């Protein structure tokens, strides 16, 4: 996967997408509640995001290159929305620093500006969303001219 092109977006667009994604997560959690497998929430999120008119890919393969050579292990992104926002879904008792490091690595590898970690194994999903911005977020204008 090549680095994303960020010339067609501004921070307002990115933040609006994140708002929609979090709204979708709240709706999925309201329907399904906590306690299910991560894969169930993943399918439900794809359905909800699609209903909201957003382009969403699940389990997108993310190759890793070292000195120009593709390494055999590949990462799989849970969700990537509009080719801009990476969403990692969790069903854990607590989101750990390793989960945040994982998302930050994904952001850097593809040049995505922002990512979300959403933990569904909670009573109130909106209080358990972690937003992480990459170095690429700084390069995005506040508003397109």
N, C-alpha and C positions, 0 to 999 in steps of 0.2 A: 504494500500500500504506500503510495507516495504521500508527501506532505500535503495538507489541505491548503486550498487557496482561500485566503481571508480578505481578498480585495472587494468582495461584494457585501460585506457586513459591517455593522457598527455595534458598539456596546449595547445600545438600546435593543437591537435585534437579538443579540445573544441573551440579554436578560429577559426579554419577552419569551423566548423559547424555553428558558429555564422555568419561568413562571408557569407556562403551559405543561411542561413535563411534571412539575411538582403537583399541579392540579390533577393531572392524570393519575399520578401515584396515590393521591388522596382518594380519588374515585375508586381505584382498584382496591385499595385497602378498605374502604367503606363497604364494598361489595363482598370481598373475600375474607377480611379480617386477618389477624396474625396466625402464624402456626403452620403455614403450608410450605411446600418446597419452593426454593428459589425459581426453579424452572416454570412453575405455575404462574408466579407473579410476572415472569418474563413474557410469557405468552399473553397474559392479560394486559400488560403494559403495551405490547405491540398492538393489540386490538384497540385499546383505548386511544393511543396516540394516532392510529390510523383513522379512527372515528373523528378525531379532532383535526384531521387534514394534514398531519405531519408525516414526513417521510422517515421511516424508521427501519433500520437493519438490525437483525439480531444475530449474535454469534459470528460476527464478522471476523475473519481471519486477519491477524496482524503479523506479517512477517518481520523478522528481526535480521538486520544485516550487520556484519562485522567485517570491516575492511573491504567492503564491496561484495562480500559473499553472503548469500542468504543462509542463515542457520536453520537447522532442521526443526527445532521446537518453534512453534508459533503460538502467539497469544490469541485468545478469542475475546473480543469485546462483547459484553452482555448486550448492550444497545448502543447504537450511534444514531443520533437524531439530526436530520437535515445535513448530514456530513459535517456537523459542527460540534455537537455536544455529545460527549461520551457519558453513558449512564451505567454505573456498576450497581447491580442489585444484590442485596444481602438479606439473609434471614438468620441473623446472629443475635446473641444476647447483648453484644456490644461491638461497635465498630472500632477496630484497633488501628494503631498507626501503620501497620503493614498494609491494611486495606487502602489507606490514603496514599501510601508510597506506590502501591500497585497502580492506582488511578493516575497519579502524577507521571509515572513512567509511560503509561499509555498516551497521555496527553503530549508528552515530549516526542514520543516515537512517530506520531502522525501529524504533529503540529496543530493540534486542536486547542482552542483558546480556553475552554472551560469544561469541567466535568462535574457530575453529581454522584454521590454515593447515597443510595436510598435503602434504608433498613426497614423491612416489612415485619420483622418480628417484635413489634412494639404496639402499645395501645394507641399512640398518636403519631402517625407516620410523618406529619408535617414538622414535628419537633426533632425528627431523626434523619434529616437530609443534610449532608455535608457537601458544600460547594467548594470546589478547588479550581483556581485559575492557574494557567501555565504562563510561562514567559511570553507567549504569543498574544496573550490578552492585552498586554501593554501596547502592542503595536497597532491595535484596532482603534480607529477614531471613535470619539464619543458619538458622533453622528456623521453619516455620509453627507458630503457636500452637495 
